[in-house]
C-alpha cells in the first residue's frame, strides 16, 4: 500500500525531526526517521519545556508561534503526558525592568494579550518584584517525557518509522548511507541541529552558524505550586519582542548599560532567568546562560550557576538547593531559522534561536508543504 506514497527520509529524531515527520505523514508521505542514538539527547530534551508566545516579534515568528501553540493544544491531550496551560509571568525586579514592561504593555499589550500586574499583586502571589507582565498563552511540558512519547505516538498512530541507533554516515543524491545499509528516498530532510556539519561541512561553513552553550539546573525548593512559567525583565534583553519600537529599544539599551556597569557578570554570562516547574512541587528547572563560539564550551562556569541560584532564590523569596545541572547546546545564527536547499531533493532545516518547541510544529508544516 505504501509503495505509491512518496518517501521522505528525515535525519534526526529531536523536536524538529519529529515535527516534520508529523507534517509529512499527515500529507501522505511514507516517513522514515533516522537517529544515531537510542533516543534524542540534544537540545530537544535539555530545555525548559516551554511553548513560548510572548518573546516573538510580530510578523512571521509570532504567527509561527501561535500556530504551533494551537497544534500543541490538539496533540498534547493525545500523548497522555503531563503538561500545563498556565501562561507566563515576566517579573520586573527594578525600575529598568518595570519601565520596559510598562512600555511594552502600552505599545503592544493588546496585540499580545498581556496584562500588567501591580507590586501588590506580585507580593500576594509570593514573588519579589515591582510589577509583572502576565501572558496567558504559554504552555509548559516536560521535554524529556514529551520527545519519547511523541516519537512513540507517531509510530503508533501515523505509521512513521523511526530507526534509532542508525547513524547516517553520508548522503549521495537521494541515497542515505546508514549504519544499517543504503536507504533511498524521494526527498531527504536534515533536522539534526548543528550536527549536520558532519554530513554537509561546506553547507555548514556557509550557513554562518555558531554554537550557543547554555547552563541549566534543577533545584529543590520547599513544596509549593508555581503555575506560570516565571521570567524576569532580563528576558527583555534576550527576546526580539522587546525591541520592536524605538522606545523599547532605547530602554533596553539603557538597561544593558546599567547591567554592564553594576552587574557585569550577568551580561558576561548572557543570563536571563527562567523558572519552570513541572509536575513536582518540590523541584524547579532554572536557567540559563548564553555563550557563543564555533564549538561548544567544555567547561561550565560555577559563578554563573551561583548567580542563577541567587536570582531564583530572590525572585521566589525562598532558599533553593542544587540537585543537578547540565549543558545545553544549540545552533545559533542571525536569523531565527534556516531552510537550506543545497540539492533538488535535499533540504536542511535549522532552528537557530533555541525556539524549536515554540515554533517547530508550524515551521515543519510550512517546509513540508513547500517540498
C-alpha positions, 0 to 999 in steps of 0.5 A: 500500500505504501509503495505509491506514497512518496518517501521522505527520509528525515535525519534526526529524531529531536523536536524538529525531526519529529515535527516534520515527520508529523507534517509529512505523514499527515500529507501522505508521505511514507516517513522514515526517521533516522537517529544515531542514538537510542533516543534524542539527547540534544537540545530537544530534551535539555530545555525548559519545556516551554511553548513560548508566545510572548518573546516573538516579534510580530510578523512571521515568528509570532504567527509561527508561534501561535500556530504551533501553540494551537497544534500543541493544544490538539496533540498534547491531550493525545500523548497522555503526558503531563503538561500545563496551560498556565501562561507566563509571568515576566517579573520586573525586579527594578525600575529598568525592568518595570519601565520596559514592561510598562512600555511594552504593555502600552505599545503592544499589550493588546496585540499580545494579550498581556496584562500588567500586574501591580507590586501588590499583586506580585507580593500576594502571589509570593514573588519579589518584584515591582510589577509583572507582565502576565501572558496567558498563552504559554504552555509548559511540558516536560521535554524529556517525557514529551520527545519519547512519547511523541516519537512513540505516538507517531509510530503508533498512530501515523505509521512513521518509522523511526530507526534509532541507533542508525547513524547516517554516515553520508548522503549521495543524491537521494541515497542515505548511507546508514549504519544499517545499509543504503536507504533511498528516498524521494526527498531527504530532510536534515533536522539534526541541529548543528550536527549536520556539519558532519554530513554537509561541512561546506553547507555548514561553513556557509550557513554562518552558524555558531554554537550557543552553550547554555547552563541549566539546573534543577533545584529543590525548593520547599513544596509549593505550586508555581503555575506560570512559567516565571521570567524576569525583565532580563528576558527583555534583553534576550527576546526580539519582542522587546525591541520592536519600537524605538522606545523599547529599544532605547530602554533596553539599551539603557538597561544593558548599560546599567547591567554592564556597569553594576552587574557585569557578570550577568551580561558576561554570562548572557543570563536571563532567568527562567523558572519552570516547574513541572509536575513536582512541587518540590523541584524547579528547572532554572536557567540559563546562560548564553555563550557563543563560539564555533564549538561548544564550551567544555567547561561550565562556569560555577559563578554563573550557576551561583548567580542563577541560584541567587536570582531564583532564590530572590525572585521566589523569596525562598532558599533553593538547593542544587540537585543537578545541572547540565549543558545545553547546546544549540545552533545559533545564527542571525536569523531565527531559522534556516531552510537550506536547499543545497540539492533538488531533493535535499533540504536542511532545516535549522532552528537557530534561536533555541525556539524549536518547541515554540515554533517547530510544529508550524515551521515543519508544516510550512517546509513540508508543504513547500517540498 
